[in-house]
Amino acid sequence: MGMSGDKDYADMRRRIGAIFLGSAGNLVEWYDFYAYTAFSLYFAGSFFPDSDPVTRQFKAAVLFAAPFIMRPFGGWLFGYLADRYGRRLSLMVSVGSMCFGSLLIAISPTYATIGLYAPVLLGLARIIQGLSLGGEYGTSATYLSEVADPPNRGFYSSFQYVTLIGGQLVAIVVLLVLQNLFLTPEQLKAWGWRIPFAIGALLAIFVAIMRKDLPETEAFKKEKTKLEHGALRELARYPREVLLVIGLTAGGTAAFYTFTTYMQTFVHLSTGMSEEKTTLIIFGTLVFASLLQPLYGALSDRIGRKPLLIFFGVAGTLLTVPILYALRETKSELVAFLLIAAAWLFTAAYTSINAIVKAELFPTSIRATGVAVPYALTVSIFGGTAPAIALYFKQAGVESWFFYYLAGIICLSLVIYARMRDTKAISAMGPS
């Protein structure tokens, strides 16, 4: 191997190492966040002592949505840090914030101990986690897109959602291990639900230390500039790009949070399957979803981003309602798995490339803020609220209204996909 080959090999190793470090931190952050969902069936009664399980889960879902209020603020704060002082610093601070939020949940007293202050304290911890994730998404999306070699940006950036879904998978693995090997259901409901949050806090500390060695991206070092008017005023110079991020995110984020966060509750409450069977079904579908991400990401490097987005929009509009109707009626674990997997066949066409599409819309000086703020705002409105809206309709006796609500939002995003440019062909990051 000549000097050119050695240089190329070293460059590839540097990129892969940077992507691994960035992705590992992303996985831990999302594990911490999703541990709340995975264990909500066990701790909801400790903070919301209602006799009706649907009411308890509705209140838990409302607190799931609460951190999404903070995500736009986190996107602005950590986006500013990333664009002004570097991607690495922003990634370190965000995971440190997640550590604090998880630790607070792990040690929170219950309603029986401090009354109404218990759900307030739980809400505070979730808000801190939301602030952290608001910054993590934009910065990690920017980082992964900038360290990737141009012809493979779609493939490399797809690992953001591999690790994002991976965080939920790890949370479910912890749940399965505790359910089947160490604790009884009574112990899980009494105190065992604290364990995953303590694990998450320790992992976040480890990742924060690990991210100290994360190499800064060449794009940031080359084009490092001081923002003249502040991040938001600078972002206001790109109204079309901001509106594009909002439009292309709305349907995708609603679908993502429906088929991840809400599915465990939906399958359990609507089909009557046990908590253990529900957990196994969701675990299997998330493994399948993870495998799809790099496949679709690599495909986008060949055929472009726009065809995949249009595929998601068309299939999501036409198939969401029949899939959810069929899922509600089934009593078979295999059928439930296949139906959710079918939903992932089109949802992954959005999740795998949404990060790179947004990164390709903005120049380096405002990229992290441009990706994070409008995305976080849209997720707050359409993504984080999806489980609460679905449970509200279920409480009202019109659960199927949510099916049409979701399909309608996807259809609105389809209009944007059809009219937007293909960012692979025309990118602010340069040709790929």
Sequence and secondary structure as in RCSB ss.txt:
>XXXX:A:sequence
MGMSGDKDYADMRRRIGAIFLGSAGNLVEWYDFYAYTAFSLYFAGSFFPDSDPVTRQFKAAVLFAAPFIMRPFGG
WLFGYLADRYGRRLSLMVSVGSMCFGSLLIAISPTYATIGLYAPVLLGLARIIQGLSLGGEYGTSATYLSEVADP
PNRGFYSSFQYVTLIGGQLVAIVVLLVLQNLFLTPEQLKAWGWRIPFAIGALLAIFVAIMRKDLPETEAFKKEKT
KLEHGALRELARYPREVLLVIGLTAGGTAAFYTFTTYMQTFVHLSTGMSEEKTTLIIFGTLVFASLLQPLYGALS
DRIGRKPLLIFFGVAGTLLTVPILYALRETKSELVAFLLIAAAWLFTAAYTSINAIVKAELFPTSIRATGVAVPY
ALTVSIFGGTAPAIALYFKQAGVESWFFYYLAGIICLSLVIYARMRDTKAISAMGPS
>XXXX:A:secstr
  HHHHHHHHHHHHHHHHHHHHHHHHHHHHHHHHHHHHHHHHHHHHH   S HHHHHHHHHHHHHHHHHHHHHHH
HHHHHHHHHH HHHHHHHHHHHHHHHHHHHHT   HHHHTTHHHHHHHHHHHHHHHHHHHHHHHHHHHHHHHS G
GGHHHHHTHHHHHHHHHHHHHHHHHHHIIIII  HHHHHHTGGGHHHHHHHHHHHHHHHHGGG    HHHHHH  
  SS HHHHHTT HHHHHHHHHHHHHHHHHHHIIIIIHHHHHHHHH   HHHHHHHHHHHHHHHHHHHHHHHHHH
HHH SHHHHHHHHHHHHHHHHHHHHHHHH   HHHHHHHHHHHHHHHHHHHTTHHHHHHTTS GGGHHHHHHHHH
HHHIIIIITTHHHHHHHHHHTT THHHHHHHHHHHHHHHHHHHHS  TTTS TT   
